[in-house]
Amino acid sequence: MNQLLIGLSIFFVILACILTAAEAALVRVSRVSIEQLKRDGNRKADALLEILDQRARYVNALLFAHLTLATISVVFVTKVCLNLIADDTVALATAAFVMVVVGYVILGVAPETLGRQRADKISLATVRLTRLVTIFLAPLTKLFILVGNAITPGKGYREGPFSTQAELRELVDLAGADSLIEDEERAMIHSVFELGDTIAREVMVPRTEMVWIEKHKTLRQAMSLGLRSGYSRIPVVGDGIDDIVGVIYIKDIAKRVFEHSEAQTTEHVEELMRPAYMVPDSRLVDELLRDMQTARKHLAVLVDEYGGTAGLVTIEDVLEEIVGDISDEYDVLGPEIAELPNGEFRVSSRLHIDDFAELISQELEDDGVDTVSGLMGKRLGIVPIPGAQVKIGEWTLTAESVAGRRHRIDSVLVTRENSAEEELQGTND
Protein backbone atom coordinates (compact mmCIF):
# COMPACT_ATOMS: atom_id res chain seq x y z
CA MET A 1 0.00 0.00 0.00
CA ASN A 2 2.75 2.43 0.94
CA GLN A 3 4.62 1.70 -2.28
CA LEU A 4 1.50 2.43 -4.32
CA LEU A 5 0.93 5.75 -2.52
CA ILE A 6 4.58 6.74 -2.99
CA GLY A 7 4.40 5.85 -6.69
CA LEU A 8 1.20 7.86 -7.16
CA SER A 9 2.68 10.81 -5.27
CA ILE A 10 5.76 10.86 -7.51
CA PHE A 11 3.58 10.61 -10.63
CA PHE A 12 1.31 13.45 -9.48
CA VAL A 13 4.30 15.65 -8.55
CA ILE A 14 5.85 15.13 -12.00
CA LEU A 15 2.55 15.88 -13.72
CA ALA A 16 2.01 18.96 -11.53
CA CYS A 17 5.53 20.11 -12.41
CA ILE A 18 4.72 19.85 -16.13
CA LEU A 19 1.47 21.75 -15.65
CA THR A 20 3.24 24.49 -13.70
CA ALA A 21 5.80 24.92 -16.47
CA ALA A 22 2.99 24.99 -19.04
CA GLU A 23 1.15 27.65 -17.04
CA ALA A 24 4.27 29.83 -16.66
CA ALA A 25 5.03 29.48 -20.36
CA LEU A 26 1.46 30.28 -21.38
CA VAL A 27 1.54 33.46 -19.31
CA ARG A 28 4.87 34.46 -20.81
CA VAL A 29 4.49 33.50 -24.48
CA SER A 30 3.98 36.26 -27.05
CA ARG A 31 1.36 36.07 -29.78
CA VAL A 32 3.64 37.82 -32.23
CA SER A 33 6.34 35.15 -31.89
CA ILE A 34 3.79 32.34 -32.30
CA GLU A 35 2.35 34.00 -35.40
CA GLN A 36 5.87 34.08 -36.82
CA LEU A 37 6.21 30.37 -36.10
CA LYS A 38 2.93 29.80 -37.89
CA ARG A 39 4.25 31.59 -40.94
CA ASP A 40 7.33 29.39 -40.73
CA GLY A 41 5.15 26.31 -40.99
CA ASN A 42 4.91 25.14 -37.37
CA ARG A 43 1.84 22.89 -37.17
CA LYS A 44 1.15 23.44 -33.48
CA ALA A 45 1.16 27.23 -33.80
CA ASP A 46 -2.50 27.33 -34.95
CA ALA A 47 -3.67 25.41 -31.89
CA LEU A 48 -1.62 27.60 -29.57
CA LEU A 49 -3.03 30.77 -31.13
CA GLU A 50 -6.55 29.48 -30.38
CA ILE A 51 -5.51 28.98 -26.76
CA LEU A 52 -4.05 32.49 -26.61
CA ASP A 53 -7.44 33.88 -27.71
CA GLN A 54 -8.76 32.71 -24.31
CA ARG A 55 -5.55 32.75 -22.37
CA ALA A 56 -7.12 33.39 -18.94
CA ARG A 57 -9.45 30.39 -19.29
CA TYR A 58 -6.56 28.00 -19.93
CA VAL A 59 -4.31 29.54 -17.28
CA ASN A 60 -7.07 29.08 -14.69
CA ALA A 61 -7.49 25.43 -15.63
CA LEU A 62 -3.77 24.69 -15.46
CA LEU A 63 -3.47 26.42 -12.11
CA PHE A 64 -6.41 24.47 -10.68
CA ALA A 65 -5.00 21.19 -12.03
CA HIS A 66 -1.52 21.53 -10.56
CA LEU A 67 -2.87 22.76 -7.21
CA THR A 68 -5.18 19.72 -7.09
CA LEU A 69 -2.38 17.29 -7.90
CA ALA A 70 -0.08 18.92 -5.36
CA THR A 71 -2.75 18.68 -2.67
CA ILE A 72 -3.40 15.01 -3.40
CA SER A 73 0.33 14.35 -3.21
CA VAL A 74 0.44 16.00 0.21
CA VAL A 75 -2.35 13.72 1.42
CA PHE A 76 -0.63 10.59 0.09
CA VAL A 77 2.76 11.49 1.56
CA THR A 78 1.14 12.26 4.91
CA LYS A 79 -0.58 8.86 4.88
CA VAL A 80 2.71 7.10 4.13
CA CYS A 81 4.49 8.94 6.95
CA LEU A 82 1.73 8.02 9.40
CA ASN A 83 2.05 4.37 8.36
CA LEU A 84 5.83 4.28 8.71
CA ILE A 85 6.38 6.49 11.76
CA ALA A 86 4.82 5.55 15.08
CA ASP A 87 4.80 9.06 16.53
CA ASP A 88 2.00 11.00 14.78
CA THR A 89 3.59 14.38 15.51
CA VAL A 90 6.89 13.36 13.97
CA ALA A 91 5.08 11.82 11.00
CA LEU A 92 3.10 14.99 10.30
CA ALA A 93 6.19 17.18 10.71
CA THR A 94 8.15 14.95 8.32
CA ALA A 95 5.39 15.03 5.73
CA ALA A 96 5.08 18.80 6.02
CA PHE A 97 8.84 19.30 5.62
CA VAL A 98 9.11 16.99 2.61
CA MET A 99 6.20 18.54 0.77
CA VAL A 100 7.26 22.11 1.52
CA VAL A 101 10.65 21.41 -0.06
CA VAL A 102 9.08 19.56 -2.98
CA GLY A 103 6.44 22.23 -3.44
CA TYR A 104 8.90 25.11 -3.42
CA VAL A 105 11.68 23.60 -5.53
CA ILE A 106 10.11 20.98 -7.80
CA LEU A 107 6.65 22.52 -8.13
CA GLY A 108 7.71 26.15 -7.85
CA VAL A 109 11.18 27.40 -8.74
CA ALA A 110 12.22 24.79 -11.32
CA PRO A 111 9.11 24.70 -13.56
CA GLU A 112 8.43 28.43 -13.24
CA THR A 113 11.99 29.23 -14.32
CA LEU A 114 11.86 26.73 -17.17
CA GLY A 115 8.49 28.06 -18.34
CA ARG A 116 9.69 31.65 -18.37
CA GLN A 117 12.99 30.88 -20.09
CA ARG A 118 11.53 28.68 -22.85
CA ALA A 119 8.01 29.97 -23.15
CA ASP A 120 7.56 29.33 -26.88
CA LYS A 121 8.88 25.77 -26.89
CA ILE A 122 7.05 24.64 -23.76
CA SER A 123 3.76 26.24 -24.81
CA LEU A 124 3.93 24.46 -28.16
CA ALA A 125 4.98 21.14 -26.58
CA THR A 126 2.09 21.17 -24.07
CA VAL A 127 -0.69 22.38 -26.38
CA ARG A 128 -2.59 19.09 -26.32
CA LEU A 129 -2.19 18.65 -22.56
CA THR A 130 -3.38 22.19 -21.95
CA ARG A 131 -6.48 21.71 -24.07
CA LEU A 132 -7.28 18.34 -22.46
CA VAL A 133 -6.97 19.70 -18.93
CA THR A 134 -9.13 22.71 -19.80
CA ILE A 135 -11.88 20.59 -21.34
CA PHE A 136 -12.33 18.65 -18.10
CA LEU A 137 -11.65 21.38 -15.52
CA ALA A 138 -12.90 24.63 -17.12
CA PRO A 139 -16.45 24.26 -15.71
CA LEU A 140 -15.08 23.71 -12.20
CA THR A 141 -12.66 26.62 -12.40
CA LYS A 142 -15.43 28.91 -13.63
CA LEU A 143 -17.66 27.81 -10.75
CA PHE A 144 -14.93 28.33 -8.15
CA ILE A 145 -14.10 31.76 -9.55
CA LEU A 146 -17.76 32.76 -9.21
CA VAL A 147 -17.77 31.51 -5.61
CA GLY A 148 -14.53 33.36 -4.88
CA ASN A 149 -15.88 36.60 -6.33
CA ALA A 150 -19.09 36.20 -4.31
CA ILE A 151 -17.28 35.94 -0.97
CA THR A 152 -14.70 38.63 -1.80
CA PRO A 153 -15.53 42.32 -1.18
CA GLY A 154 -15.74 44.27 -4.39
CA LYS A 155 -16.70 43.39 -7.92
CA GLY A 156 -14.09 40.68 -8.50
CA TYR A 157 -12.68 39.45 -11.81
CA ARG A 158 -14.78 37.53 -14.28
CA GLU A 159 -11.82 35.61 -15.70
CA GLY A 160 -10.12 35.23 -12.33
CA PRO A 161 -7.18 37.13 -10.81
CA PHE A 162 -4.45 34.81 -12.08
CA SER A 163 -3.50 36.55 -15.33
CA THR A 164 -0.33 38.67 -15.07
CA GLN A 165 1.68 40.89 -17.39
CA ALA A 166 0.95 38.63 -20.34
CA GLU A 167 -1.91 40.74 -21.69
CA LEU A 168 0.10 43.95 -21.48
CA ARG A 169 3.11 42.28 -23.09
CA GLU A 170 0.88 41.06 -25.88
CA LEU A 171 -0.54 44.53 -26.45
CA VAL A 172 2.99 45.88 -26.75
CA ASP A 173 3.91 43.16 -29.27
CA LEU A 174 0.78 43.82 -31.29
CA ALA A 175 1.50 47.54 -31.32
CA GLY A 176 4.98 46.76 -32.61
CA ALA A 177 3.63 44.41 -35.27
CA ASP A 178 1.20 47.09 -36.46
CA SER A 179 4.04 49.66 -36.57
CA LEU A 180 2.35 51.79 -33.92
CA ILE A 181 5.60 51.80 -31.98
CA GLU A 182 9.18 51.28 -33.15
CA ASP A 183 11.06 48.05 -32.48
CA GLU A 184 13.44 49.92 -30.18
CA GLU A 185 10.52 51.27 -28.15
CA ARG A 186 8.96 47.80 -27.90
CA ALA A 187 12.27 46.34 -26.71
CA MET A 188 12.58 49.15 -24.17
CA ILE A 189 9.13 48.45 -22.73
CA HIS A 190 9.93 44.74 -22.45
CA SER A 191 13.18 45.66 -20.70
CA VAL A 192 11.15 47.53 -18.09
CA PHE A 193 9.14 44.35 -17.47
CA GLU A 194 12.37 42.39 -17.09
CA LEU A 195 13.64 44.66 -14.30
CA GLY A 196 11.33 42.89 -11.86
CA ASP A 197 13.07 39.58 -12.60
CA THR A 198 16.64 40.93 -12.60
CA ILE A 199 18.85 41.04 -9.52
CA ALA A 200 21.53 43.63 -8.85
CA ARG A 201 24.51 41.31 -9.29
CA GLU A 202 23.51 40.79 -12.93
CA VAL A 203 24.04 44.48 -13.79
CA MET A 204 26.81 45.41 -11.38
CA VAL A 205 30.40 46.39 -12.07
CA PRO A 206 32.21 43.42 -10.45
CA ARG A 207 34.82 44.04 -7.77
CA THR A 208 37.59 43.05 -10.19
CA GLU A 209 36.71 46.06 -12.37
CA MET A 210 36.17 48.58 -9.59
CA VAL A 211 38.40 51.63 -9.26
CA TRP A 212 38.94 52.54 -5.59
CA ILE A 213 41.24 54.59 -3.38
CA GLU A 214 42.62 54.13 0.14
CA LYS A 215 41.29 56.44 2.82
CA HIS A 216 44.76 57.74 3.78
CA LYS A 217 45.51 59.11 0.28
CA THR A 218 45.64 62.89 -0.15
CA LEU A 219 43.03 64.92 -1.99
CA ARG A 220 45.54 65.56 -4.76
CA GLN A 221 46.01 61.82 -5.29
CA ALA A 222 42.24 61.30 -5.34
CA MET A 223 41.78 64.11 -7.86
CA SER A 224 44.51 62.61 -10.03
CA LEU A 225 42.84 59.19 -9.92
CA GLY A 226 39.48 60.70 -10.79
CA LEU A 227 40.88 62.64 -13.76
CA ARG A 228 42.79 59.65 -15.10
CA SER A 229 40.01 57.10 -14.62
CA GLY A 230 37.17 59.41 -15.66
CA TYR A 231 35.03 58.58 -12.61
CA SER A 232 33.37 61.29 -10.55
CA ARG A 233 32.55 59.01 -7.60
CA ILE A 234 35.16 56.60 -6.25
CA PRO A 235 34.72 54.07 -3.40
CA VAL A 236 37.08 54.54 -0.46
CA VAL A 237 38.57 51.45 1.21
CA GLY A 238 40.10 50.87 4.61
CA ASP A 239 41.91 47.57 5.09
CA GLY A 240 41.01 46.25 1.64
CA ILE A 241 38.39 46.02 -1.08
CA ASP A 242 36.02 44.22 1.31
CA ASP A 243 36.22 47.18 3.71
CA ILE A 244 34.37 49.98 1.91
CA VAL A 245 34.29 52.92 4.33
CA GLY A 246 32.84 55.63 2.09
CA VAL A 247 32.68 57.27 -1.33
CA ILE A 248 34.70 60.30 -2.42
CA TYR A 249 33.14 62.78 -4.86
CA ILE A 250 35.48 64.58 -7.23
CA LYS A 251 33.28 67.67 -7.12
CA ASP A 252 33.71 67.81 -3.32
CA ILE A 253 37.48 67.69 -3.79
CA ALA A 254 37.36 70.39 -6.48
CA LYS A 255 35.31 72.67 -4.24
CA ARG A 256 37.58 72.12 -1.24
CA VAL A 257 40.78 72.70 -3.22
CA PHE A 258 39.31 75.78 -4.90
CA GLU A 259 38.52 77.33 -1.52
CA HIS A 260 41.73 76.14 0.20
CA SER A 261 44.49 75.26 -2.25
CA GLU A 262 46.76 73.86 0.45
CA ALA A 263 44.14 71.20 1.28
CA GLN A 264 45.14 69.09 -1.72
CA THR A 265 48.32 67.99 0.04
CA THR A 266 47.44 68.45 3.72
CA GLU A 267 44.03 66.79 3.85
CA HIS A 268 43.14 63.15 3.24
CA VAL A 269 40.32 61.35 1.51
CA GLU A 270 38.74 60.09 4.73
CA GLU A 271 38.16 63.69 5.85
CA LEU A 272 36.00 64.51 2.84
CA MET A 273 34.38 61.21 1.91
CA ARG A 274 30.65 60.60 2.18
CA PRO A 275 28.93 57.51 3.64
CA ALA A 276 28.68 54.55 1.28
CA TYR A 277 25.23 53.27 0.29
CA MET A 278 25.36 49.50 0.88
CA VAL A 279 22.79 46.99 -0.42
CA PRO A 280 22.74 43.19 -0.80
CA ASP A 281 23.67 41.92 -4.25
CA SER A 282 20.44 39.87 -4.37
CA ARG A 283 18.30 43.02 -4.43
CA LEU A 284 15.86 43.21 -7.34
CA VAL A 285 16.88 45.92 -9.79
CA ASP A 286 13.51 47.69 -9.91
CA GLU A 287 13.43 47.89 -6.10
CA LEU A 288 17.05 49.07 -6.02
CA LEU A 289 16.28 51.82 -8.51
CA ARG A 290 13.42 53.11 -6.37
CA ASP A 291 15.57 52.95 -3.24
CA MET A 292 18.40 54.88 -4.90
CA GLN A 293 15.97 57.52 -6.15
CA THR A 294 14.49 57.89 -2.68
CA ALA A 295 17.90 58.05 -1.01
CA ARG A 296 19.21 60.36 -3.76
CA LYS A 297 22.20 58.09 -4.33
CA HIS A 298 23.78 57.53 -7.74
CA LEU A 299 26.13 54.77 -6.59
CA ALA A 300 25.46 51.71 -4.44
CA VAL A 301 28.01 49.20 -3.15
CA LEU A 302 26.76 45.62 -3.39
CA VAL A 303 27.53 43.21 -0.55
CA ASP A 304 27.47 39.44 -0.99
CA GLU A 305 26.10 36.86 1.43
CA TYR A 306 29.43 36.68 3.27
CA GLY A 307 29.66 40.43 3.86
CA GLY A 308 32.32 41.00 1.23
CA THR A 309 32.18 43.51 -1.60
CA ALA A 310 30.57 41.98 -4.69
CA GLY A 311 30.70 45.09 -6.86
CA LEU A 312 28.91 48.37 -7.36
CA VAL A 313 25.90 49.64 -9.26
CA THR A 314 25.07 53.10 -10.51
CA ILE A 315 21.74 54.43 -11.73
CA GLU A 316 23.25 54.47 -15.21
CA ASP A 317 23.83 50.70 -14.98
CA VAL A 318 20.11 50.23 -14.39
CA LEU A 319 19.19 52.61 -17.20
CA GLU A 320 21.40 50.62 -19.57
CA GLU A 321 19.19 47.61 -18.89
CA ILE A 322 16.32 49.61 -20.37
CA VAL A 323 17.84 51.73 -23.13
CA GLY A 324 20.96 49.70 -23.95
CA ASP A 325 24.62 50.66 -23.76
CA ILE A 326 25.30 54.34 -23.15
CA SER A 327 28.38 55.76 -24.86
CA ASP A 328 29.67 59.30 -24.94
CA GLU A 329 30.90 61.65 -27.66
CA TYR A 330 34.49 60.56 -27.17
CA ASP A 331 33.89 56.94 -28.11
CA VAL A 332 35.45 56.12 -31.49
CA LEU A 333 35.43 52.62 -32.89
CA GLY A 334 38.96 51.92 -34.13
CA PRO A 335 40.75 48.88 -35.57
CA GLU A 336 41.81 46.09 -33.25
CA ILE A 337 45.44 46.39 -34.38
CA ALA A 338 47.05 49.53 -35.84
CA GLU A 339 50.72 49.41 -36.86
CA LEU A 340 52.69 52.54 -35.97
CA PRO A 341 56.16 53.76 -36.96
CA ASN A 342 59.24 52.31 -35.25
CA GLY A 343 57.68 48.87 -34.89
CA GLU A 344 55.07 49.99 -32.35
CA PHE A 345 51.42 48.96 -32.25
CA ARG A 346 48.19 50.36 -30.93
CA VAL A 347 45.75 47.59 -30.09
CA SER A 348 42.22 47.42 -28.80
CA SER A 349 41.92 46.54 -25.13
CA ARG A 350 39.43 43.87 -26.21
CA LEU A 351 41.94 42.14 -28.50
CA HIS A 352 42.04 38.42 -27.69
CA ILE A 353 45.14 37.37 -25.83
CA ASP A 354 45.96 34.66 -28.42
CA ASP A 355 45.96 37.23 -31.22
CA PHE A 356 48.11 39.52 -29.11
CA ALA A 357 50.63 36.73 -28.43
CA GLU A 358 50.85 36.11 -32.16
CA LEU A 359 51.35 39.83 -32.80
CA ILE A 360 54.37 40.12 -30.49
CA SER A 361 55.64 36.62 -31.36
CA GLN A 362 55.70 35.53 -27.75
CA GLU A 363 54.08 32.75 -25.78
CA LEU A 364 51.98 34.10 -22.93
CA GLU A 365 51.22 32.12 -19.82
CA ASP A 366 47.60 31.27 -19.21
CA ASP A 367 46.60 34.02 -16.79
CA GLY A 368 42.93 33.05 -16.83
CA VAL A 369 42.06 36.10 -18.95
CA ASP A 370 40.91 36.52 -22.54
CA THR A 371 41.77 40.10 -23.51
CA VAL A 372 44.68 42.54 -23.40
CA SER A 373 42.84 44.63 -20.81
CA GLY A 374 42.34 41.54 -18.66
CA LEU A 375 46.02 40.66 -19.02
CA MET A 376 47.06 44.11 -17.80
CA GLY A 377 44.64 43.98 -14.90
CA LYS A 378 45.96 40.56 -13.89
CA ARG A 379 49.57 41.72 -13.95
CA LEU A 380 48.86 45.02 -12.16
CA GLY A 381 46.47 43.63 -9.58
CA ILE A 382 44.13 46.60 -10.14
CA VAL A 383 41.96 47.94 -12.94
CA PRO A 384 44.23 49.61 -15.53
CA ILE A 385 43.72 53.33 -16.10
CA PRO A 386 45.39 55.66 -18.62
CA GLY A 387 49.15 55.70 -18.03
CA ALA A 388 49.34 52.27 -16.39
CA GLN A 389 52.19 50.15 -17.75
CA VAL A 390 52.96 46.44 -17.86
CA LYS A 391 56.17 44.82 -19.15
CA ILE A 392 55.99 41.53 -21.03
CA GLY A 393 59.43 40.46 -22.09
CA GLU A 394 60.90 43.20 -24.28
CA TRP A 395 57.49 44.77 -24.81
CA THR A 396 55.85 47.51 -22.75
CA LEU A 397 52.07 47.87 -22.68
CA THR A 398 50.77 51.37 -21.87
CA ALA A 399 47.07 51.94 -21.25
CA GLU A 400 45.85 54.91 -23.24
CA SER A 401 42.32 56.17 -23.85
CA VAL A 402 39.12 55.19 -22.11
CA ALA A 403 35.72 54.67 -23.70
CA GLY A 404 32.15 54.10 -22.66
CA ARG A 405 30.25 55.25 -19.64
CA ARG A 406 32.22 52.91 -17.40
CA HIS A 407 35.48 54.50 -18.60
CA ARG A 408 37.18 51.23 -19.38
CA ILE A 409 40.48 51.22 -21.20
CA ASP A 410 39.85 51.34 -24.96
CA SER A 411 43.35 51.20 -26.50
CA VAL A 412 46.81 50.06 -25.46
CA LEU A 413 50.13 51.26 -26.88
CA VAL A 414 52.57 48.39 -27.39
CA THR A 415 56.25 49.42 -27.66
CA ARG A 416 59.49 47.46 -27.74
CA GLU A 417 62.35 48.57 -25.52
CA ASN A 418 65.00 48.40 -28.24
CA SER A 419 62.85 50.10 -30.89
CA ALA A 420 64.38 53.50 -30.15
CA GLU A 421 67.91 52.06 -30.30
CA GLU A 422 67.18 50.38 -33.65
CA GLU A 423 65.87 53.66 -35.05
CA LEU A 424 69.00 55.54 -33.90
CA GLN A 425 71.27 52.86 -35.37
CA GLY A 426 69.42 53.00 -38.68
CA THR A 427 69.89 56.78 -38.79
CA ASN A 428 73.65 56.50 -38.17
CA ASP A 429 74.01 53.93 -40.94
BATI-548717 format. One record per residue (C-alpha): residue in three letters; x, y, z. Coordinates in steps of 0.1 Angstrom, whole numbers, plus 5000, padded with zeros to 4 digits. Example, Ala and Ser with C-alpha at 12.3 -4.5 7.8 and 13.67 -1.06 7.14 Angstrom:
BEGIN
ALA512349555078SER513749895071
This chain:
BEGIN
MET500050005000ASN502850245009GLN504650174977LEU501550244957LEU500950574975ILE504650674970GLY504450594933LEU501250794928SER502751084947ILE505851094925PHE503651064894PHE501351354905VAL504351564915ILE505851514880LEU502551594863ALA502051904885CYS505552014876ILE504751984839LEU501552174843THR503252454863ALA505852494835ALA503052504810GLU501252774830ALA504352984833ALA505052954796LEU501553034786VAL501553354807ARG504953454792VAL504553354755SER504053634730ARG501453614702VAL503653784678SER506353524681ILE503853234677GLU502453404646GLN505953414632LEU506253044639LYS502952984621ARG504353164591ASP507352944593GLY505152634590ASN504952514626ARG501852294628LYS501152344665ALA501252724662ASP497552734651ALA496352544681LEU498452764704LEU497053084689GLU493552954696ILE494552904732LEU496053254734ASP492653394723GLN491253274757ARG494553274776ALA492953344811ARG490653044807TYR493452804801VAL495752954827ASN492952914853ALA492552544844LEU496252474845LEU496552644879PHE493652454893ALA495052124880HIS498552154894LEU497152284928THR494851974929LEU497651734921ALA499951894946THR497351874973ILE496651504966SER500351444968VAL500451605002VAL497651375014PHE499451065001VAL502851155016THR501151235049LYS499450895049VAL502750715041CYS504550895070LEU501750805094ASN502050445084LEU505850435087ILE506450655118ALA504850555151ASP504850915165ASP502051105148THR503651445155VAL506951345140ALA505151185110LEU503151505103ALA506251725107THR508251495083ALA505451505057ALA505151885060PHE508851935056VAL509151705026MET506251855008VAL507352215015VAL510652144999VAL509151964970GLY506452224966TYR508952514966VAL511752364945ILE510152104922LEU506752254919GLY507752624921VAL511252744913ALA512252484887PRO509152474864GLU508452844868THR512052924857LEU511952674828GLY508552814817ARG509753174816GLN513053094799ARG511552874771ALA508053004769ASP507652934731LYS508952584731ILE507152464762SER503852624752LEU503952454718ALA505052114734THR502152124759VAL499352244736ARG497451914737LEU497851864774THR496652224781ARG493552174759LEU492751834775VAL493051974811THR490952274802ILE488152064787PHE487751864819LEU488452144845ALA487152464829PRO483652434843LEU484952374878THR487352664876LYS484652894864LEU482352784893PHE485152834919ILE485953184905LEU482253284908VAL482253154944GLY485553344951ASN484153664937ALA480953624957ILE482753594990THR485353864982PRO484554234988GLY484354434956LYS483354344921GLY485954074915TYR487353944882ARG485253754857GLU488253564843GLY489953524877PRO492853714892PHE495653484879SER496553654847THR499753874849GLN501754094826ALA500953864797GLU498154074783LEU500154394785ARG503154234769GLU500954114741LEU499554454735VAL503054594732ASP503954324707LEU500854384687ALA501554754687GLY505054684674ALA503654444647ASP501254714635SER504054974634LEU502355184661ILE505655184680GLU509255134669ASP511154804675GLU513454994698GLU510555134718ARG509054784721ALA512354634733MET512654914758ILE509154844773HIS509954474776SER513254574793VAL511154754819PHE509154434825GLU512454244829LEU513654474857GLY511354294881ASP513153964874THR516654094874ILE518954104905ALA521554364912ARG524554134907GLU523554084871VAL524054454862MET526854544886VAL530454644879PRO532254344896ARG534854404922THR537654304898GLU536754614876MET536254864904VAL538455164907TRP538955254944ILE541255464966GLU542655415001LYS541355645028HIS544855775038LYS545555915003THR545656294998LEU543056494980ARG545556564952GLN546056184947ALA542256134947MET541856414921SER544556264900LEU542855924901GLY539556074892LEU540956264862ARG542855964849SER540055714854GLY537255944843TYR535055864874SER533456134895ARG532655904924ILE535255664938PRO534755414966VAL537155454995VAL538655155012GLY540155095046ASP541954765051GLY541054635016ILE538454604989ASP536054425013ASP536254725037ILE534455005019VAL534355295043GLY532855565021VAL532755734987ILE534756034976TYR533156284951ILE535556464928LYS533356774929ASP533756784967ILE537556774962ALA537457044935LYS535357274958ARG537657214988VAL540857274968PHE539357584951GLU538557734985HIS541757615002SER544557534977GLU546857395005ALA544157125013GLN545156914983THR548356805000THR547456845037GLU544056685039HIS543156325032VAL540356145015GLU538756015047GLU538256375059LEU536056455028MET534456125019ARG530656065022PRO528955755036ALA528755465013TYR525255335003MET525454955009VAL522854704996PRO522754324992ASP523754194957SER520453994956ARG518354304956LEU515954324927VAL516954594902ASP513554774901GLU513454794939LEU517054914940LEU516355184915ARG513455314936ASP515655304968MET518455494951GLN516055754938THR514555794973ALA517955804990ARG519256044962LYS522255814957HIS523855754923LEU526155484934ALA525555174956VAL528054924968LEU526854564966VAL527554324994ASP527553944990GLU526153695014TYR529453675033GLY529754045039GLY532354105012THR532254354984ALA530654204953GLY530754514931LEU528954844926VAL525954964907THR525155314895ILE521755444883GLU523255454848ASP523855074850VAL520155024856LEU519255264828GLU521455064804GLU519254764811ILE516354964796VAL517855174769GLY521054974760ASP524655074762ILE525355434769SER528455584751ASP529755934751GLU530956164723TYR534556064728ASP533955694719VAL535555614685LEU535455264671GLY539055194659PRO540754894644GLU541854614667ILE545454644656ALA547154954642GLU550754944631LEU552755254640PRO556255384630ASN559255234648GLY557754894651GLU555155004676PHE551454904677ARG548255044691VAL545854764699SER542254744712SER541954654749ARG539454394738LEU541954214715HIS542053844723ILE545153744742ASP546053474716ASP546053724688PHE548153954709ALA550653674716GLU550953614678LEU551453984672ILE554454014695SER555653664686GLN555753554723GLU554153284742LEU552053414771GLU551253214802ASP547653134808ASP546653404832GLY542953304832VAL542153614810ASP540953654775THR541854014765VAL544754254766SER542854464792GLY542354154813LEU546054074810MET547154414822GLY544654404851LYS546054064861ARG549654174861LEU548954504878GLY546554364904ILE544154664899VAL542054794871PRO544254964845ILE543755334839PRO545455574814GLY549255574820ALA549355234836GLN552255024823VAL553054644821LYS556254484809ILE556054154790GLY559454054779GLU560954324757TRP557554484752THR555954754772LEU552154794773THR550855144781ALA547155194787GLU545855494768SER542355624762VAL539155524779ALA535755474763GLY532255414773ARG530255524804ARG532255294826HIS535555454814ARG537255124806ILE540555124788ASP539955134750SER543455124735VAL546855014745LEU550155134731VAL552654844726THR556254944723ARG559554754723GLU562454864745ASN565054844718SER562855014691ALA564455354699GLU567955214697GLU567255044664GLU565955374649LEU569055554661GLN571355294646GLY569455304613THR569955684612ASN573655654618ASP574055394591
